[in-house]
Amino acid sequence: MPWLTITIFLPAVGAVLLVLLRQAGGKVARVVSLAVTVLTGILTAALLTAFNDRSASFQLADPATTWIPALGVSFRVGLDGISVWLFALTALLSIVAVLGAWTGVTERVAAFYACLLALETAMLGVFAALDVVVFYVFWEAMLVPMYFIIGVWGGEGRLYAAIKFLLYTLLGGVLMLAGVALLYCSLPEGLRTFSIPELLARAPAIDANRQLTLFLLFGIAFAIKVPLFPFHTWLPDAHVEAPTSGSIILAGVLLKMGAYGFIRFCIGMFPAASQALAPLMMWLAVVGIIYGGATAMWQRDIKRLVAYSSVSHLGFVMLGLFAFNTIGVQGAVLQMVNHGLSTGGLFLLVGMIYERRHTRMVDDYRGLWDEMPLYSRVFLVVALSSIGLPGLNGFVGEFMTLAGSFWSAHPLGVTWALLAATGVIIAACYMLWMFKRVFYGEARERPGGPMPDMRPIETTAAALLLVGIFWLGISPYRPVLRSIEPAAQAAVDRFEEFTGGPQTPVGATAPAGRAVKAFAVEAPEVQMLGGSEVGPEGGEAP
């Protein structure tokens, strides 16, 4: 059975079912959506148990299906140690998003959940795609449901935020489409392909100047999605105006698609350009860390504060990726997962009190520690995980990305690490300042009396995230870091093979002999769920 494909498209089937049942009422839509996302989560957990965490190859692949024969485009999906945990994060946060909208969305409920389920299929497809065209289709498919989630069920400024989100991401999508076409045409005739495993072997041999163009076309699209400073301006508006579930998915998964694109395409396929532009990318990452944290300190809207914290935290991810060493890449992937749990949790919790008082302003709250004791303690744990407290999930990822920068071959690596470390201090300042103002002091007199504490459905959603926060804080190596390590090491080895090794000065290109031979390099293995190797077109390899 093509279990990975079934897992990817199961939410889309649920979305179609909701459209057919749109007259059945909101309760039916909620139950169907929860059942579909839980079933998707169960299938994802089953795939994780079948994943070989000692292998760097793409695994769990279903037989390829020819889609556009004239161009050699096939529907191919599979997961490696880098994508498998982002795939799992998507499945988990989709369940949380369904629970997070349980009481918050009261109009057009079936349509809302249909958009949410369609969005889940697009996100799962991005992380599993093994064909560039399939990757692009899933990438663009994500725009439509997210646009409607923000534009229909968002706040007062929802139309402005939705249009801004759409324009930014459409610009990135157009540039990526141009990059896909140019990448295909840059390969010699007879070796042209859209297969991602084959491109990881062949694309690094493309001329260095052409690589630079390709990096920019793909990289701007990914930088907008991360969002990397200065491409971040769409994010705060989208977060503030999106409904709670939209913010959870936006911060928890969509931003990771950009970072995933950098490691899969820019670093994996264009190593010469990545090495040449590494100083720029590292400086932008450091500026984003400091700028995002400093801007968050001045926010009076809790949701906007959390939104700017994402700009800062994703800077750590980019810092680890462009360190070009295994510990940095491992830390970056782990930090993607950590950020999804922590920031997704913060948006979930902010949404809870917004439903009760319809305000997100820090000054409108005070004394919640006694008024909502369970909520306050859950919020404290999630806030501390976002800061990076040892023992919680955020610490290990941030530490590894800083260590990766510190040990990078670039002479400015130590400087970047030291500057980025100030972001940890800034994060503690703005997060603890916000917590003090909201949860301590004498409780304000509120119309309607004290706010009720967390409901069972809200507690369930928060508990799912808390399990991940404590698990990755206490035992990050097994199985997460252990399964990331082979794929991260393979990515670093491939990068060093085409750039002359870790000591090559930044900006240098690979030796000509290595570049000439590169087109004959075999693609990384792709293994089906049963364990057999799969050839380029889906048949068994010789």
Rosetta blueprint (number, residue, H / E / L):
1 M L
2 P L
3 W H
4 L H
5 T H
6 I H
7 T H
8 I H
9 F H
10 L H
11 P H
12 A H
13 V H
14 G H
15 A H
16 V H
17 L H
18 L H
19 V H
20 L H
21 L L
22 R L
23 Q L
24 A L
25 G L
26 G H
27 K H
28 V H
29 A H
30 R H
31 V H
32 V H
33 S H
34 L H
35 A H
36 V H
37 T H
38 V H
39 L H
40 T H
41 G H
42 I H
43 L H
44 T H
45 A H
46 A H
47 L H
48 L H
49 T H
50 A H
51 F L
52 N L
53 D L
54 R L
55 S L
56 A L
57 S L
58 F E
59 Q E
60 L E
61 A E
62 D L
63 P L
64 A L
65 T E
66 T E
67 W E
68 I E
69 P H
70 A H
71 L H
72 G L
73 V E
74 S E
75 F E
76 R L
77 V E
78 G L
79 L E
80 D L
81 G L
82 I L
83 S H
84 V H
85 W H
86 L H
87 F H
88 A H
89 L H
90 T H
91 A H
92 L H
93 L H
94 S H
95 I H
96 V H
97 A H
98 V H
99 L H
100 G H
101 A L
102 W L
103 T L
104 G L
105 V L
106 T L
107 E L
108 R L
109 V H
110 A H
111 A H
112 F H
113 Y H
114 A H
115 C H
116 L H
117 L H
118 A H
119 L H
120 E H
121 T H
122 A H
123 M H
124 L H
125 G H
126 V H
127 F H
128 A H
129 A E
130 L L
131 D E
132 V H
133 V H
134 V H
135 F H
136 Y H
137 V H
138 F H
139 W H
140 E H
141 A H
142 M L
143 L H
144 V H
145 P H
146 M H
147 Y H
148 F H
149 I H
150 I H
151 G H
152 V H
153 W H
154 G L
155 G L
156 E L
157 G L
158 R H
159 L H
160 Y H
161 A H
162 A H
163 I H
164 K H
165 F H
166 L H
167 L H
168 Y H
169 T H
170 L H
171 L H
172 G H
173 G H
174 V H
175 L H
176 M H
177 L H
178 A H
179 G H
180 V H
181 A H
182 L H
183 L H
184 Y H
185 C H
186 S H
187 L L
188 P L
189 E L
190 G L
191 L L
192 R L
193 T L
194 F L
195 S E
196 I H
197 P H
198 E H
199 L H
200 L H
201 A H
202 R H
203 A H
204 P H
205 A H
206 I L
207 D L
208 A H
209 N H
210 R H
211 Q H
212 L H
213 T H
214 L H
215 F H
216 L H
217 L H
218 F H
219 G H
220 I H
221 A H
222 F H
223 A H
224 I H
225 K H
226 V L
227 P L
228 L L
229 F L
230 P L
231 F L
232 H L
233 T L
234 W H
235 L H
236 P H
237 D H
238 A H
239 H H
240 V H
241 E H
242 A L
243 P L
244 T H
245 S H
246 G H
247 S H
248 I H
249 I H
250 L H
251 A H
252 G H
253 V H
254 L H
255 L H
256 K H
257 M H
258 G H
259 A H
260 Y H
261 G H
262 F H
263 I H
264 R H
265 F H
266 C H
267 I H
268 G H
269 M H
270 F L
271 P H
272 A H
273 A H
274 S H
275 Q H
276 A H
277 L H
278 A H
279 P H
280 L H
281 M H
282 M H
283 W H
284 L H
285 A H
286 V H
287 V H
288 G H
289 I H
290 I H
291 Y H
292 G H
293 G H
294 A H
295 T H
296 A H
297 M H
298 W L
299 Q L
300 R L
301 D E
302 I H
303 K H
304 R H
305 L H
306 V H
307 A H
308 Y H
309 S H
310 S H
311 V H
312 S H
313 H H
314 L H
315 G H
316 F H
317 V H
318 M H
319 L H
320 G H
321 L H
322 F L
323 A L
324 F L
325 N L
326 T H
327 I H
328 G H
329 V H
330 Q H
331 G H
332 A H
333 V H
334 L H
335 Q H
336 M H
337 V H
338 N H
339 H H
340 G H
341 L H
342 S H
343 T H
344 G H
345 G H
346 L H
347 F H
348 L H
349 L H
350 V H
351 G H
352 M H
353 I H
354 Y H
355 E H
356 R H
357 R H
358 H L
359 T L
360 R L
361 M E
362 V H
363 D H
364 D H
365 Y L
366 R L
367 G L
368 L H
369 W H
370 D H
371 E H
372 M L
373 P H
374 L H
375 Y H
376 S H
377 R H
378 V H
379 F H
380 L H
381 V H
382 V H
383 A H
384 L H
385 S H
386 S H
387 I H
388 G L
389 L L
390 P L
391 G L
392 L L
393 N H
394 G H
395 F H
396 V H
397 G H
398 E H
399 F H
400 M H
401 T H
402 L H
403 A H
404 G H
405 S H
406 F H
407 W L
408 S L
409 A L
410 H L
411 P L
412 L L
413 G H
414 V H
415 T H
416 W H
417 A H
418 L H
419 L H
420 A H
421 A H
422 T H
423 G H
424 V H
425 I H
426 I H
427 A H
428 A H
429 C H
430 Y H
431 M H
432 L H
433 W H
434 M H
435 F H
436 K H
437 R H
438 V H
439 F H
440 Y L
441 G L
442 E L
443 A L
444 R L
445 E L
446 R L
447 P L
448 G L
449 G L
450 P L
451 M L
452 P L
453 D L
454 M L
455 R L
456 P H
457 I H
458 E H
459 T H
460 T H
461 A H
462 A H
463 A H
464 L H
465 L H
466 L H
467 V H
468 G H
469 I H
470 F H
471 W H
472 L H
473 G H
474 I H
475 S L
476 P L
477 Y H
478 R H
479 P H
480 V H
481 L H
482 R H
483 S H
484 I H
485 E H
486 P H
487 A H
488 A H
489 Q H
490 A H
491 A H
492 V H
493 D H
494 R H
495 F H
496 E H
497 E H
498 F H
499 T H
500 G L
501 G L
502 P L
503 Q L
504 T L
505 P L
506 V L
507 G L
508 A L
509 T L
510 A L
511 P L
512 A H
513 G H
514 R H
515 A H
516 V H
517 K H
518 A H
519 F L
520 A L
521 V L
522 E L
523 A L
524 P L
525 E L
526 V E
527 Q E
528 M E
529 L L
530 G L
531 G L
532 S L
533 E E
534 V E
535 G L
536 P L
537 E L
538 G L
539 G L
540 E E
541 A L
542 P L
